[in-house]
Structure formats: structure tokens, C-alpha cells
Amino acid sequence: MDLRLDLTSNLRTDLPIETKFDSNYRKVMVAARRARQIQSGASPLVRSLSTKACRLAQEEIMAGKIAYVHTGPPPEKPTLEDPGIPILAI
């Protein structure tokens, strides 16, 4: 799963920008990436009583200030019936 969090104005327009989260895992991954951005010096997008980067990221997501780009489905595992996989006899 490749998630890119980009808050700049030069977002690629051919990829859909998501604001709703289809799973809690994706929400946590986006919050973690945003927290790293805040720790690296990015300005928070919401006012908060907290100074912790993780909490700020969570509050930004709850306020709807964070969007992410979902670049596609995860890679699929090949099946054994696939002729492209050699089956070795032992």
C-alpha cells in the first residue's frame, strides 16, 4: 500500500485525492506520516492545546484538513496455478 501525503499545491491531478478513510489502519498511517512532517518543522493546520505531533495530526484529520492520495490497489500474490511460476520438484 503506497500512501503519499502532500500538502503542497502541486498535487498530481490524475490520482484521486481521498478525504475519507476506508480503514483505521489507513487513518493511522496518514496520521503518522503527518506527525513526521510536523516534527520536521511543518506548521500545524489547526489550533490545539497539545504540542505533541501525533495529537496535532489526529486533530487535523478530525477537522478534515488532511487529504491523501491512494495510488492503487496493493500488489496481488500470484497463485500456484499461474504458468509463470516454476514449480520445483524436490
C-alpha positions as CSV (number, residue, x, y, z in Angstrom):
1,M,0.0,0.0,0.0
2,D,1.5,3.3,-1.1
3,L,0.2,6.4,0.6
4,R,1.5,9.8,-0.3
5,L,0.6,12.8,1.9
6,D,1.2,16.0,0.1
7,L,0.1,19.4,1.4
8,T,1.6,21.5,-1.4
9,S,-0.4,23.0,-4.2
10,N,1.3,20.8,-6.9
11,L,-0.7,17.6,-6.4
12,R,-1.0,15.3,-9.4
13,T,-4.4,15.6,-10.8
14,D,-4.6,12.1,-12.3
15,L,-4.7,10.4,-8.9
16,P,-7.8,10.7,-6.8
17,I,-7.5,12.7,-3.6
18,E,-9.2,11.0,-0.7
19,T,-10.5,12.7,2.4
20,K,-12.5,9.7,3.9
21,F,-10.7,6.8,5.4
22,D,-11.8,3.2,4.4
23,S,-9.9,1.7,7.4
24,N,-8.5,2.6,10.7
25,Y,-5.1,1.3,9.5
26,R,-5.0,3.9,6.7
27,K,-6.0,6.6,9.1
28,V,-3.2,5.7,11.4
29,M,-0.7,5.6,8.6
30,V,-1.7,9.0,7.3
31,A,-1.6,10.5,10.8
32,A,1.9,9.0,11.4
33,R,3.2,10.5,8.2
34,R,1.7,13.9,9.0
35,A,3.1,13.7,12.5
36,R,6.6,13.2,11.0
37,Q,6.1,16.2,8.8
38,I,5.1,18.3,11.9
39,Q,8.2,17.0,13.8
40,S,10.3,18.0,10.8
41,G,9.1,21.6,11.1
42,A,5.8,21.8,9.2
43,S,3.3,24.2,10.7
44,P,0.1,22.7,12.2
45,L,-3.1,23.3,10.3
46,V,-5.3,23.6,13.3
47,R,-5.0,25.3,16.7
48,S,-4.6,22.9,19.6
49,L,-3.8,22.9,23.3
50,S,-1.5,19.9,22.6
51,T,2.1,20.3,21.4
52,K,2.6,16.7,20.6
53,A,2.9,16.0,16.8
54,C,0.8,12.8,16.9
55,R,-2.1,14.5,18.6
56,L,-1.9,17.5,16.3
57,A,-2.0,15.2,13.3
58,Q,-5.1,13.4,14.7
59,E,-6.8,16.7,15.3
60,E,-6.0,17.8,11.7
61,I,-7.6,14.6,10.4
62,M,-10.7,15.1,12.5
63,A,-11.0,18.6,11.3
64,G,-10.9,17.4,7.7
65,K,-7.7,19.4,6.9
66,I,-5.7,16.3,5.7
67,A,-6.2,14.5,2.4
68,Y,-4.2,11.7,0.9
69,V,-3.6,10.1,-2.5
70,H,-4.4,6.4,-2.8
71,T,-2.1,5.3,-5.7
72,G,-3.7,2.0,-6.4
73,P,-4.6,-1.5,-5.1
74,P,-1.9,-3.4,-3.3
75,P,0.0,-6.0,-5.3
76,E,-1.6,-9.4,-5.6
77,K,0.1,-12.6,-4.6
78,P,0.4,-15.0,-7.6
79,T,-1.4,-18.2,-7.5
80,L,0.3,-21.6,-7.9
81,E,-1.8,-22.3,-11.0
82,D,-0.1,-19.3,-12.7
83,P,2.1,-20.7,-15.5
84,G,4.7,-18.0,-15.0
85,I,5.8,-19.6,-11.7
86,P,8.2,-22.5,-12.0
87,I,7.3,-25.4,-9.6
88,L,10.5,-27.2,-8.5
89,A,10.4,-30.9,-7.6
90,I,12.5,-31.9,-4.7
